[in-house]
């Protein structure tokens, strides 16, 4: 009998599980003598034997587990069951939880001492944490798959993609239930892939599996209803221990909405909103691609310049002109083919990208088709345009596309400038290249002059005398700007002034001209010619600059210039652009004492009613009308009518370009006030102009009618 307690005590204290004997759920003081608890039980629950006896196991059991534990315990006590086990939680003193697997059974050690039950517990907290994580993972996976806008799969790596597992999302994505695809029961997944994508999908998997990389591909499938859907497939290979492919796993997502948005954005980025034609960005990207891929194919751009449509906008409004452009786009679109693609790179411009053509003659033939097509639209509107052609020379992989497009623009604009109301064709060639280079040289020279704060020898003035026909005296000089460059020599103002205006360099160039003219005027004053005036041509760009008048007055004050000795010449045609503002400016100048002359009178666009409103002093009769006086029938000349009309409007007249006696006699006979031209003198340098004055001082009052060359 002595050996039994010794053996039991040894086992009780050394086993690696918690043991408690007769530990009551709700203890009484009399229980203490019969309760036994081993150290492992104390360690697992985090409580001492004394705490466990005083509290009882019910009080340290988690409330969610207590009901089941008590229910089983009462059954055990009543003899309904012989044993029970369960997973339950104990609450430690610090509030933390410990999970245990518990077995409870009756126990009798001797006839003299009957202990009612034994409780065995094992700490399973770590196992429970793993189980919970797995359950959470499964739950998350279930939630993910139920909300997946597509399907998850596991399949064989075969041409049919034989499915071994397909998630429920299969039906929403494809219109087929998952079981239809399992083991190719009704159809294979390969049958769902749109035919044009099948090879690309297979090749994509082959490459990624060979590199052991994840698979990613976008393609279209055809659903049970025949609808096409864009999908994104993300997958990976599953390998066995030998490195062989066991299966493929992945997900297939519906990206149709995203693709629709992408396609809309792509369309908007590549097309003109109004006409629906491809835009400039797409043209550039296509050229970049074709230059690399189609090296031996002939390529050309045909630019159609309809910028003159802007004149219709002024008269009829934006909608009218844009409606015409849309009609032009529709008319030109009929000629699109695999070899010819139509673009609208900017407002009122079109470009055909012509590839794989026979030779230059085929380009010319097609250009004539364009002329005939657009002629029916734009000839009735009395406006024209230009058709520029550039053949793309490809001697290497790189081509300066921006330069090619610039050449095309230059060629088409050259047509508009040269031919006005017709649609003419202009190839960009060496001759045009020379003209473009010449313009670039002129711009460079003008830029250098504009940046130079000091007097520049390249820009200088010449002065052409103006004679008063009534007195025979010299009335004044017209200051004429001249440009001489090292590369080009002497450049006509008819060439460099429009370039200066186009580049806005006329603002700084024009001020230098004014300053130089003022210096000449002061030189005249120093030489005793106080009554001689100087005429200065002013560009409309200068005139409409907000600070033009204040800057002019500042220069005039600094150089002590009398405004009565200055005549401001303004070309008549500029008034069509902004009549009221320009008229207000010249009104203010005239009020300050300046003379105002309307240059090239009779060639502009002003109406007679508008001419009456002009705040001007002088009308300069254009050389065109003076040249008409050389015709045999002078009765048909209208020059006399222009003189008469100008006088009735309160203006004096100056006839330009007088070169022959017959012109002079006619002008004197019809009361023209003043003249200038080679009959009197060519434009003179400053020194020559002063000598001209001195030489003719004594002859200023000679009669021009009897001896016109005496001046």
Secondary structure, DSSP 8 states (H G I E B T S, - for coil): -HHHHHHHHHHHHHSSSEEEES--SS--GGGGGT-EE-HHHHHHHT--HHHHHHH-HHHHB-HHHHHHHHHHHHHHHHTS-SEEEEEEEEE-TTS-EEEEEEEEE-----SS-----EEEEEE-HHHHHHHHHHHHHHHHHHHHHHH-SEEEEEE-SSTT--EEEE-TTHHHHHSS-HHHHBTTSS--HHHHB-HHHHHHHHHHHHHHHHTT--EEEEEEEE-TTS-EEEEEEEEEEEE-TTS-EEEEEEEEEE-HHHHHHHHHHHHHHHB-TTT--B-HHHHHHHHHHHHHH-TTS-EEEEEEE-TTHHHHHHHH-HHHHHHHHHHHHHHHHTT--SSEEEEEEETTEEEEEEES-S-HHHHHHHHHHHHHHHHHHHTTTT--EEEEEEE---SSS---HHHHHHHHHHHHHHHHHHHTTSEEEEE--HHHHHHHHHHHHHHHHHHHHHH-SS--TTEEEEEEEEEETTT-SEEEEEEEEEEEETTTEEE-HHHHHHHHHHTTTHHHHHHHHHHHHHHHHHHHHHTT-TT-EEEEE--HHHHTSTTHHHHHHHHHHHTT--GGGEEEEEEGGGHHHHHHHHHHHHHHHHHTT-EEEEEEETSS---HHHHHH---SEEEE-HHHHHGGGSS-GGG--HHHHHHHHHHTT-EEEE----SHHHHHHHHHTT--EE-STTT---B-HHHHHHHHHHTSTTTT--TTT-GGG-
